[in-house]
């Protein structure tokens, strides 16, 4: 009887943990937006034919000194977006706090941080390294055997919060107010997702611009975005962006504007030459659908990783059939 009770409690604990946000996201401080990426499965989708980018000398020096290659060793990234009161300040319109998970920690990283830090702070048993970057300070701390916390906010409050939350990380539903309020809107099995004012990095003068298109959304809009594998189409990814509008009427107006914008974008991109980036953009727009339900505007689209990783030479050759001006 006791064994059965223990097994039941264990099953309940596992179930609750499966419904809980990832630990890296739960450690993030209070913020205006959250973005989470699980890179392990994403690498599985994109690894075929995907060439590693050419390393700049500074990054190669970091790899040589620490043994850490972000493209290989970073497994998860959780990012908190903090709106800055002065968009013209050193942080621009948004500052960041990050929790990075993977094969990142160790003595070599410690040595690199020691060499580049201008000052250090000991907080709750963790060493926070203060590293100058342009006109701001980037704070870095190794908070676990596979976790690194980073923040470039004006004060150390945010990285202190990450360290404090790390000590209570066993609680499956701990986390920021934003995470508690909107994580239930994130689809199950999402490889990457964002909640809150995630348009902040793409906002300019109060508008959100992506791929050169200005979206009829305010930068402060509450948005839930996600990337999930599709069940009906093997190897494809489903992109979903859901905006929570102030009311039903606003949602209807924005849905109509977005649908018009998608139609226009299809026409603008039709003449583009055939290559992986252009093919991916065209496929994204071809499959895009805009719907509205009450106060929510939902945009969905499907894209296959093969469009990103196709051989550029063969794509370019196929594009040449359109004529000598096809690449313009």
ABEGO torsion letter per residue (X at the ends): XAAAAAAAAAAAAAAAAAABBBAAAAABBBBABBBBBBAAAAAAAAABGBBBBBBBAAAAAAAAAAGBBAAAABABBBBBBBBBABAABAAEABBBBBBBBEBABEAAAAAAAAAABABBBBBGGBBBBBBBBEABBBBBBBABAABBBBBABABAAAAAAAAAAAAAAABAABEBAAAAAAAAABBBGBABBBBEBAAAAABBGGBBBBGGBBBBBBAABBBBBBBBBBAABBGBBBBBBBBBBABAAAAAAAAAAAAAAAAAAAAAAAABBBBAAAAAAAAAAAABBBBBBEABBBBBBBBBAAAAABBAAAAAAAAAAAEAAAAX
